[in-house]
């Protein structure tokens, strides 16, 4: 009789070590049982030094081609490079026989996302999209309230991802070149649209307003999207770098009660500060809990405090590992990402032409 065997961890190659790679993907991969961060693709000496300081045994590749030349020694590729590279790199990785995680947006168009999904299915490989905001503390709390029926029938969902950055920072995310797939519509908009669809189902129509507000800005920095979901819920979604007074992150209005929540999930800030998942991860103080109630004004208490569930970004990569090792469900499919891209493309058309787009 033999004892239990321990499976070796899956070896992960990470393409890109900028903001997405260094702040989000590398720490979360390293914290996931069943995964090990094997190789980082970057030719930048400073980024190599940064990666080696945290992961002393890490290997490096200067290019994605060099990484894929080692495909036989890897089990998963994570694409965390600039948006315009997502489709070609994911295509190459799938072609090399490797499962792939791609940061959002997976592609510039829904058609490209569906083509990637078809390629992954043809190859029998996992293709997952990193939509980490599905594991934000407020999103998890709202999903719990909806499951409990605490709000009744939801009529309107307001979601804001707003910042006050009156001067452009530059870089590809703020480039006016369409090939870069920059701008807030595809950056923060990818999050708020994905959350709305995950909560309330497919969109039937889309209306949007999109502006370039800041001097010297090249692409949208203040955008509003209104969705009418097939089930009747209306979502009002705001993404902005020009908000001098921030609104609530969520305001959800139902037939029985509403839920209002201010402030961003703390996980990104913690990761940026060098904190790593562990005991107490993703929790926030009672002073910033959202509130549930009906008919009250913020000046008079505005309902009861609703304890915020802990945010759980580590759950994404845990689900990826489970999908690869045990056949568990893909946590975010490319087809789900394509549905969000349908909305983003419709929003861009709506804002350009001043029309409501039916999906």
Secondary structure as UniProt FT lines:
FT   STRAND          10..15
FT   HELIX           20..25
FT   HELIX           26..30
FT   TURN            33..34
FT   STRAND          35..41
FT   HELIX           45..54
FT   TURN            56..57
FT   STRAND          59..61
FT   HELIX           64..68
FT   TURN            69..70
FT   HELIX           71..73
FT   STRAND          76..79
FT   HELIX           83..85
FT   HELIX           86..95
FT   TURN            96..97
FT   STRAND          99..103
FT   HELIX           110..123
FT   STRAND          127..130
FT   HELIX           132..135
FT   HELIX           137..148
FT   TURN            149..151
FT   STRAND          154..162
FT   HELIX           172..174
FT   HELIX           178..180
FT   TURN            184..187
FT   HELIX           188..200
FT   STRAND          203..211
FT   TURN            215..216
FT   STRAND          222..229
FT   TURN            230..231
FT   STRAND          234..240
FT   STRAND          250..254
FT   STRAND          258..261
FT   HELIX           267..272
FT   TURN            273..274
FT   TURN            279..282
FT   HELIX           286..288
FT   STRAND          290..293
FT   HELIX           298..300
FT   STRAND          304..306
FT   HELIX           314..326
FT   HELIX           334..353
FT   STRAND          357..358
//
